[in-house]
Amino acid sequence: MATSNPLKNILTPDQFQKCINFYEADQRLDHKDRVDLAVQLQSISLKSNIIGYTTGMFGFFGPSLYYKIRKIPPPNPFFLIQNPFLSFCIGFGSLIISNQLSTRYYYNKYKNNKQDFPNKNVYDVWQNMDYQNLPMFTLYYTRTSLNPMFIIRDPRTCSNEAEIDKDQHNFVNSIGLGKSDNQGGKHDLGVWDRVKLHHGFDVNTPKANS
């Protein structure tokens, strides 16, 4: 009797096929390709974060600058920040929106310029990624460039339901991309590694579970 694939109970047929397409493209990469991908993805994260934080800072100080430029008496003349709650909302909103827009811009800039890729294998992987899951792909290629044990297995051969995080319905998260090694062991990131990855820097080589 054939063993059912638990991934098919979590993913839609389209998501499952995307998983297969990504796996097949990923398998054709060598170590140098993985390093190139990690550098490219980290570069996007770093640029997007710089733009996001800069825009957020201007947004945060926007209401205070408005009173000063227009020479309008501020509501709180003894404070540097005017309307702190409004300033926070504008600053935080500016950070999130500009970060998302810049991530999409740089991602599409890389993806749509075939001549900028070192070879077809790297190009094919880019065609099977999406910018919404960029942090997960950045983690995956950072880790696999350091340790090939984290290269994902064929999703068509998945048979152990215990290895799948059922709370994650996105196909990238469902297969534990960047979090599980090729033997099914879990390797979650520490707090400091999460901060470094979010800002576009390398993470430490994870230790295998005992």
MIMAR-818970 format. One record per residue (C-alpha): residue number from 1; y, x, z. Coordinates in Angstrom, 2 decimals. Last residue first. Layout:
<recs>
<rec><num>NUM</num><Y>Y</Y><X>X</X><Z>Z</Z></rec>
...
</recs>
This chain:
<recs>
<rec><num>210</num><Y>15.90</Y><X>21.97</X><Z>19.66</Z></rec>
<rec><num>209</num><Y>18.48</Y><X>20.53</X><Z>17.38</Z></rec>
<rec><num>208</num><Y>19.91</Y><X>23.00</X><Z>14.87</Z></rec>
<rec><num>207</num><Y>23.27</Y><X>24.55</X><Z>15.62</Z></rec>
<rec><num>206</num><Y>26.15</Y><X>23.68</X><Z>13.37</Z></rec>
<rec><num>205</num><Y>28.04</Y><X>26.44</X><Z>11.48</Z></rec>
<rec><num>204</num><Y>31.58</Y><X>25.96</X><Z>12.68</Z></rec>
<rec><num>203</num><Y>33.95</Y><X>23.80</X><Z>10.65</Z></rec>
<rec><num>202</num><Y>36.25</Y><X>25.08</X><Z>7.92</Z></rec>
<rec><num>201</num><Y>39.84</Y><X>23.79</X><Z>7.68</Z></rec>
<rec><num>200</num><Y>41.36</Y><X>20.78</X><Z>5.92</Z></rec>
<rec><num>199</num><Y>43.25</Y><X>19.18</X><Z>8.80</Z></rec>
<rec><num>198</num><Y>40.62</Y><X>16.53</X><Z>9.42</Z></rec>
<rec><num>197</num><Y>37.94</Y><X>19.24</X><Z>9.35</Z></rec>
<rec><num>196</num><Y>39.71</Y><X>21.22</X><Z>12.07</Z></rec>
<rec><num>195</num><Y>40.11</Y><X>18.15</X><Z>14.33</Z></rec>
<rec><num>194</num><Y>36.46</Y><X>17.16</X><Z>13.83</Z></rec>
<rec><num>193</num><Y>35.36</Y><X>20.70</X><Z>14.58</Z></rec>
<rec><num>192</num><Y>37.33</Y><X>20.64</X><Z>17.85</Z></rec>
<rec><num>191</num><Y>35.75</Y><X>17.34</X><Z>18.92</Z></rec>
<rec><num>190</num><Y>32.18</Y><X>18.48</X><Z>18.23</Z></rec>
<rec><num>189</num><Y>30.40</Y><X>17.46</X><Z>15.05</Z></rec>
<rec><num>188</num><Y>27.08</Y><X>15.59</X><Z>15.06</Z></rec>
<rec><num>187</num><Y>23.93</Y><X>17.37</X><Z>13.95</Z></rec>
<rec><num>186</num><Y>21.03</Y><X>14.91</X><Z>13.62</Z></rec>
<rec><num>185</num><Y>17.63</Y><X>16.17</X><Z>12.46</Z></rec>
<rec><num>184</num><Y>16.08</Y><X>14.46</X><Z>9.44</Z></rec>
<rec><num>183</num><Y>14.30</Y><X>17.49</X><Z>8.02</Z></rec>
<rec><num>182</num><Y>16.86</Y><X>18.01</X><Z>5.26</Z></rec>
<rec><num>181</num><Y>19.63</Y><X>18.16</X><Z>7.86</Z></rec>
<rec><num>180</num><Y>21.52</Y><X>15.11</X><Z>9.05</Z></rec>
<rec><num>179</num><Y>25.29</Y><X>14.84</X><Z>9.62</Z></rec>
<rec><num>178</num><Y>26.76</Y><X>15.97</X><Z>6.30</Z></rec>
<rec><num>177</num><Y>25.71</Y><X>12.79</X><Z>4.52</Z></rec>
<rec><num>176</num><Y>23.78</Y><X>10.69</X><Z>7.03</Z></rec>
<rec><num>175</num><Y>22.12</Y><X>8.57</X><Z>4.36</Z></rec>
<rec><num>174</num><Y>23.84</Y><X>5.42</X><Z>5.59</Z></rec>
<rec><num>173</num><Y>27.22</Y><X>7.13</X><Z>5.80</Z></rec>
<rec><num>172</num><Y>27.54</Y><X>7.67</X><Z>2.06</Z></rec>
<rec><num>171</num><Y>25.94</Y><X>4.29</X><Z>1.26</Z></rec>
<rec><num>170</num><Y>28.52</Y><X>2.42</X><Z>3.33</Z></rec>
<rec><num>169</num><Y>26.78</Y><X>-0.03</X><Z>5.65</Z></rec>
<rec><num>168</num><Y>26.91</Y><X>2.11</X><Z>8.80</Z></rec>
<rec><num>167</num><Y>25.52</Y><X>0.33</X><Z>11.87</Z></rec>
<rec><num>166</num><Y>22.02</Y><X>0.82</X><Z>10.52</Z></rec>
<rec><num>165</num><Y>22.16</Y><X>4.58</X><Z>11.11</Z></rec>
<rec><num>164</num><Y>19.08</Y><X>5.68</X><Z>9.18</Z></rec>
<rec><num>163</num><Y>16.53</Y><X>8.18</X><Z>10.50</Z></rec>
<rec><num>162</num><Y>14.60</Y><X>5.51</X><Z>12.42</Z></rec>
<rec><num>161</num><Y>13.83</Y><X>3.70</X><Z>9.17</Z></rec>
<rec><num>160</num><Y>11.59</Y><X>6.53</X><Z>8.02</Z></rec>
<rec><num>159</num><Y>10.60</Y><X>6.02</X><Z>4.38</Z></rec>
<rec><num>158</num><Y>13.26</Y><X>7.72</X><Z>2.27</Z></rec>
<rec><num>157</num><Y>11.72</Y><X>9.10</X><Z>-0.93</Z></rec>
<rec><num>156</num><Y>14.15</Y><X>7.37</X><Z>-3.30</Z></rec>
<rec><num>155</num><Y>17.08</Y><X>8.78</X><Z>-1.31</Z></rec>
<rec><num>154</num><Y>16.04</Y><X>12.29</X><Z>-2.47</Z></rec>
<rec><num>153</num><Y>16.87</Y><X>14.64</X><Z>0.37</Z></rec>
<rec><num>152</num><Y>20.32</Y><X>15.81</X><Z>1.35</Z></rec>
<rec><num>151</num><Y>21.31</Y><X>19.47</X><Z>1.50</Z></rec>
<rec><num>150</num><Y>21.91</Y><X>20.19</X><Z>5.19</Z></rec>
<rec><num>149</num><Y>19.31</Y><X>23.01</X><Z>5.38</Z></rec>
<rec><num>148</num><Y>21.44</Y><X>24.86</X><Z>2.82</Z></rec>
<rec><num>147</num><Y>23.65</Y><X>26.21</X><Z>5.66</Z></rec>
<rec><num>146</num><Y>27.17</Y><X>27.49</X><Z>5.18</Z></rec>
<rec><num>145</num><Y>27.96</Y><X>26.01</X><Z>1.74</Z></rec>
<rec><num>144</num><Y>25.89</Y><X>23.00</X><Z>2.83</Z></rec>
<rec><num>143</num><Y>28.20</Y><X>22.45</X><Z>5.81</Z></rec>
<rec><num>142</num><Y>31.49</Y><X>22.67</X><Z>3.97</Z></rec>
<rec><num>141</num><Y>30.02</Y><X>20.62</X><Z>1.15</Z></rec>
<rec><num>140</num><Y>28.99</Y><X>17.80</X><Z>3.47</Z></rec>
<rec><num>139</num><Y>32.11</Y><X>17.85</X><Z>5.63</Z></rec>
<rec><num>138</num><Y>34.37</Y><X>17.64</X><Z>2.59</Z></rec>
<rec><num>137</num><Y>32.18</Y><X>14.83</X><Z>1.21</Z></rec>
<rec><num>136</num><Y>32.59</Y><X>12.92</X><Z>4.48</Z></rec>
<rec><num>135</num><Y>36.36</Y><X>13.53</X><Z>4.59</Z></rec>
<rec><num>134</num><Y>36.69</Y><X>12.39</X><Z>0.92</Z></rec>
<rec><num>133</num><Y>34.99</Y><X>9.03</X><Z>1.45</Z></rec>
<rec><num>132</num><Y>37.87</Y><X>6.91</X><Z>0.08</Z></rec>
<rec><num>131</num><Y>38.44</Y><X>9.57</X><Z>-2.61</Z></rec>
<rec><num>130</num><Y>35.23</Y><X>8.82</X><Z>-4.45</Z></rec>
<rec><num>129</num><Y>32.37</Y><X>11.12</X><Z>-5.44</Z></rec>
<rec><num>128</num><Y>29.92</Y><X>10.88</X><Z>-8.34</Z></rec>
<rec><num>127</num><Y>32.29</Y><X>12.15</X><Z>-11.05</Z></rec>
<rec><num>126</num><Y>33.11</Y><X>15.13</X><Z>-8.84</Z></rec>
<rec><num>125</num><Y>29.41</Y><X>16.02</X><Z>-8.74</Z></rec>
<rec><num>124</num><Y>29.29</Y><X>16.06</X><Z>-12.54</Z></rec>
<rec><num>123</num><Y>32.27</Y><X>18.44</X><Z>-12.72</Z></rec>
<rec><num>122</num><Y>30.57</Y><X>20.87</X><Z>-10.34</Z></rec>
<rec><num>121</num><Y>27.48</Y><X>20.88</X><Z>-12.56</Z></rec>
<rec><num>120</num><Y>29.56</Y><X>21.18</X><Z>-15.74</Z></rec>
<rec><num>119</num><Y>31.01</Y><X>24.55</X><Z>-14.76</Z></rec>
<rec><num>118</num><Y>33.95</Y><X>26.28</X><Z>-13.05</Z></rec>
<rec><num>117</num><Y>36.03</Y><X>23.08</X><Z>-13.10</Z></rec>
<rec><num>116</num><Y>39.67</Y><X>23.15</X><Z>-14.24</Z></rec>
<rec><num>115</num><Y>38.82</Y><X>22.26</X><Z>-17.85</Z></rec>
<rec><num>114</num><Y>37.44</Y><X>18.89</X><Z>-16.73</Z></rec>
<rec><num>113</num><Y>40.80</Y><X>17.72</X><Z>-15.45</Z></rec>
<rec><num>112</num><Y>40.24</Y><X>14.09</X><Z>-14.41</Z></rec>
<rec><num>111</num><Y>38.53</Y><X>14.79</X><Z>-11.07</Z></rec>
<rec><num>110</num><Y>40.99</Y><X>17.38</X><Z>-9.82</Z></rec>
<rec><num>109</num><Y>44.09</Y><X>15.27</X><Z>-10.47</Z></rec>
<rec><num>108</num><Y>42.23</Y><X>12.16</X><Z>-9.32</Z></rec>
<rec><num>107</num><Y>41.60</Y><X>13.76</X><Z>-5.92</Z></rec>
<rec><num>106</num><Y>45.15</Y><X>15.10</X><Z>-5.71</Z></rec>
<rec><num>105</num><Y>46.65</Y><X>11.66</X><Z>-6.34</Z></rec>
<rec><num>104</num><Y>44.16</Y><X>9.75</X><Z>-4.17</Z></rec>
<rec><num>103</num><Y>44.75</Y><X>12.08</X><Z>-1.24</Z></rec>
<rec><num>102</num><Y>48.52</Y><X>11.88</X><Z>-1.80</Z></rec>
<rec><num>101</num><Y>48.44</Y><X>8.08</X><Z>-1.72</Z></rec>
<rec><num>100</num><Y>46.24</Y><X>7.94</X><Z>1.39</Z></rec>
<rec><num>99</num><Y>48.32</Y><X>10.50</X><Z>3.30</Z></rec>
<rec><num>98</num><Y>51.57</Y><X>8.84</X><Z>2.21</Z></rec>
<rec><num>97</num><Y>50.37</Y><X>5.46</X><Z>3.47</Z></rec>
<rec><num>96</num><Y>49.03</Y><X>6.71</X><Z>6.80</Z></rec>
<rec><num>95</num><Y>52.01</Y><X>8.95</X><Z>7.63</Z></rec>
<rec><num>94</num><Y>54.60</Y><X>6.39</X><Z>6.54</Z></rec>
<rec><num>93</num><Y>52.95</Y><X>3.73</X><Z>8.70</Z></rec>
<rec><num>92</num><Y>52.95</Y><X>6.06</X><Z>11.70</Z></rec>
<rec><num>91</num><Y>56.61</Y><X>6.98</X><Z>11.22</Z></rec>
<rec><num>90</num><Y>57.78</Y><X>3.42</X><Z>10.57</Z></rec>
<rec><num>89</num><Y>55.85</Y><X>2.04</X><Z>13.55</Z></rec>
<rec><num>88</num><Y>56.96</Y><X>4.88</X><Z>15.84</Z></rec>
<rec><num>87</num><Y>60.61</Y><X>4.53</X><Z>14.83</Z></rec>
<rec><num>86</num><Y>60.45</Y><X>0.77</X><Z>15.41</Z></rec>
<rec><num>85</num><Y>59.07</Y><X>1.39</X><Z>18.91</Z></rec>
<rec><num>84</num><Y>61.59</Y><X>4.17</X><Z>19.61</Z></rec>
<rec><num>83</num><Y>64.66</Y><X>2.15</X><Z>18.54</Z></rec>
<rec><num>82</num><Y>66.95</Y><X>5.20</X><Z>18.61</Z></rec>
<rec><num>81</num><Y>65.52</Y><X>8.65</X><Z>19.35</Z></rec>
<rec><num>80</num><Y>67.95</Y><X>11.28</X><Z>20.69</Z></rec>
<rec><num>79</num><Y>68.97</Y><X>9.15</X><Z>23.69</Z></rec>
<rec><num>78</num><Y>72.36</Y><X>8.89</X><Z>25.41</Z></rec>
<rec><num>77</num><Y>73.91</Y><X>6.67</X><Z>22.74</Z></rec>
<rec><num>76</num><Y>71.20</Y><X>3.98</X><Z>23.09</Z></rec>
<rec><num>75</num><Y>72.17</Y><X>1.09</X><Z>20.77</Z></rec>
<rec><num>74</num><Y>73.69</Y><X>3.57</X><Z>18.30</Z></rec>
<rec><num>73</num><Y>77.35</Y><X>3.17</X><Z>17.24</Z></rec>
<rec><num>72</num><Y>77.27</Y><X>3.14</X><Z>13.42</Z></rec>
<rec><num>71</num><Y>78.37</Y><X>6.30</X><Z>11.66</Z></rec>
<rec><num>70</num><Y>76.34</Y><X>5.36</X><Z>8.56</Z></rec>
<rec><num>69</num><Y>74.72</Y><X>8.79</X><Z>8.60</Z></rec>
<rec><num>68</num><Y>74.21</Y><X>8.83</X><Z>12.37</Z></rec>
<rec><num>67</num><Y>72.91</Y><X>5.28</X><Z>12.70</Z></rec>
<rec><num>66</num><Y>70.51</Y><X>5.83</X><Z>9.80</Z></rec>
<rec><num>65</num><Y>69.38</Y><X>9.19</X><Z>11.15</Z></rec>
<rec><num>64</num><Y>68.11</Y><X>7.48</X><Z>14.31</Z></rec>
<rec><num>63</num><Y>66.27</Y><X>4.81</X><Z>12.27</Z></rec>
<rec><num>62</num><Y>64.68</Y><X>7.48</X><Z>10.02</Z></rec>
<rec><num>61</num><Y>63.50</Y><X>9.90</X><Z>12.74</Z></rec>
<rec><num>60</num><Y>59.97</Y><X>8.50</X><Z>12.70</Z></rec>
<rec><num>59</num><Y>59.94</Y><X>8.05</X><Z>8.94</Z></rec>
<rec><num>58</num><Y>61.00</Y><X>11.65</X><Z>8.40</Z></rec>
<rec><num>57</num><Y>58.20</Y><X>12.78</X><Z>10.71</Z></rec>
<rec><num>56</num><Y>55.68</Y><X>10.53</X><Z>8.98</Z></rec>
<rec><num>55</num><Y>56.63</Y><X>11.93</X><Z>5.60</Z></rec>
<rec><num>54</num><Y>56.09</Y><X>15.49</X><Z>6.84</Z></rec>
<rec><num>53</num><Y>52.84</Y><X>14.53</X><Z>8.58</Z></rec>
<rec><num>52</num><Y>51.45</Y><X>12.82</X><Z>5.47</Z></rec>
<rec><num>51</num><Y>52.54</Y><X>15.52</X><Z>3.01</Z></rec>
<rec><num>50</num><Y>51.01</Y><X>18.27</X><Z>5.15</Z></rec>
<rec><num>49</num><Y>47.88</Y><X>16.18</X><Z>5.68</Z></rec>
<rec><num>48</num><Y>47.47</Y><X>15.51</X><Z>1.97</Z></rec>
<rec><num>47</num><Y>47.84</Y><X>19.20</X><Z>1.11</Z></rec>
<rec><num>46</num><Y>45.26</Y><X>20.24</X><Z>3.73</Z></rec>
<rec><num>45</num><Y>42.75</Y><X>17.56</X><Z>2.78</Z></rec>
<rec><num>44</num><Y>43.06</Y><X>18.36</X><Z>-0.93</Z></rec>
<rec><num>43</num><Y>42.57</Y><X>22.08</X><Z>-0.25</Z></rec>
<rec><num>42</num><Y>39.54</Y><X>21.34</X><Z>1.90</Z></rec>
<rec><num>41</num><Y>38.02</Y><X>19.45</X><Z>-1.03</Z></rec>
<rec><num>40</num><Y>38.61</Y><X>22.30</X><Z>-3.48</Z></rec>
<rec><num>39</num><Y>37.35</Y><X>24.97</X><Z>-1.06</Z></rec>
<rec><num>38</num><Y>34.20</Y><X>22.99</X><Z>-0.24</Z></rec>
<rec><num>37</num><Y>33.56</Y><X>22.37</X><Z>-3.93</Z></rec>
<rec><num>36</num><Y>33.88</Y><X>26.06</X><Z>-4.79</Z></rec>
<rec><num>35</num><Y>31.57</Y><X>27.02</X><Z>-1.89</Z></rec>
<rec><num>34</num><Y>29.02</Y><X>24.47</X><Z>-3.08</Z></rec>
<rec><num>33</num><Y>29.19</Y><X>25.80</X><Z>-6.64</Z></rec>
<rec><num>32</num><Y>28.70</Y><X>29.36</X><Z>-5.34</Z></rec>
<rec><num>31</num><Y>25.53</Y><X>28.27</X><Z>-3.51</Z></rec>
<rec><num>30</num><Y>23.97</Y><X>26.67</X><Z>-6.57</Z></rec>
<rec><num>29</num><Y>24.44</Y><X>23.08</X><Z>-7.67</Z></rec>
<rec><num>28</num><Y>21.90</Y><X>21.13</X><Z>-9.76</Z></rec>
<rec><num>27</num><Y>20.61</Y><X>19.20</X><Z>-6.75</Z></rec>
<rec><num>26</num><Y>24.04</Y><X>17.67</X><Z>-6.10</Z></rec>
<rec><num>25</num><Y>24.08</Y><X>15.91</X><Z>-9.49</Z></rec>
<rec><num>24</num><Y>20.67</Y><X>14.34</X><Z>-8.81</Z></rec>
<rec><num>23</num><Y>21.65</Y><X>13.36</X><Z>-5.27</Z></rec>
<rec><num>22</num><Y>24.94</Y><X>11.83</X><Z>-6.40</Z></rec>
<rec><num>21</num><Y>23.23</Y><X>9.74</X><Z>-9.07</Z></rec>
<rec><num>20</num><Y>20.56</Y><X>8.62</X><Z>-6.61</Z></rec>
<rec><num>19</num><Y>23.12</Y><X>7.54</X><Z>-4.03</Z></rec>
<rec><num>18</num><Y>25.14</Y><X>5.78</X><Z>-6.71</Z></rec>
<rec><num>17</num><Y>21.96</Y><X>3.91</X><Z>-7.64</Z></rec>
<rec><num>16</num><Y>21.56</Y><X>2.80</X><Z>-4.02</Z></rec>
<rec><num>15</num><Y>25.17</Y><X>1.63</X><Z>-3.92</Z></rec>
<rec><num>14</num><Y>24.69</Y><X>-0.45</X><Z>-7.08</Z></rec>
<rec><num>13</num><Y>21.45</Y><X>-1.97</X><Z>-5.80</Z></rec>
<rec><num>12</num><Y>23.25</Y><X>-2.92</X><Z>-2.56</Z></rec>
<rec><num>11</num><Y>22.51</Y><X>-0.76</X><Z>0.43</Z></rec>
<rec><num>10</num><Y>20.98</Y><X>-1.60</X><Z>3.80</Z></rec>
<rec><num>9</num><Y>17.54</Y><X>-3.03</X><Z>2.98</Z></rec>
<rec><num>8</num><Y>17.20</Y><X>-0.66</X><Z>0.00</Z></rec>
<rec><num>7</num><Y>17.72</Y><X>2.25</X><Z>2.37</Z></rec>
<rec><num>6</num><Y>14.60</Y><X>1.16</X><Z>4.27</Z></rec>
<rec><num>5</num><Y>12.38</Y><X>2.17</X><Z>1.30</Z></rec>
<rec><num>4</num><Y>9.12</Y><X>0.23</X><Z>1.42</Z></rec>
<rec><num>3</num><Y>5.87</Y><X>2.17</X><Z>1.73</Z></rec>
<rec><num>2</num><Y>3.38</Y><X>1.42</X><Z>-1.04</Z></rec>
<rec><num>1</num><Y>0.00</Y><X>0.00</X><Z>0.00</Z></rec>
</recs>
